Amino acid sequence: MVTVAPVTPLGEALTRRVVGDFEAGSLSAKARSRRWKLFLETFPEVDEMTVLDVGGDVRAWRLAGVRPKHLVLLNIFPQEVEEDW
């Protein structure tokens, strides 16, 4: 049997700060921002492109500050998409 200690509020806050998927200011968000910058440098005409994002998450695209002409998300779980990609 494995016993798991409860996570304290401080532990939760630290976890969000470091690896919070979509937490502004987290290390993950900063790394994602650098990747989006590289993406835009590599594909400057992305606004005229159709993008196939395998395993992608619509939340990342919403926060990206970049919008392709068409976006196709291919994933194993359904996602609510309100945008007209």
SULPE-V372287 format. One record per helix or strand. SS is the DSSP state (hx for helix, st for strand). FROM is the first residue (numbers start at 1). TO is the last residue. Records with the same first field share a line. If there is no record, write none. Layout:
SS->FROM-TO + FROM-TO
This chain:
hx->9-19 + 27-42 + 46-48 + 58-64
st->50-54 + 70-74
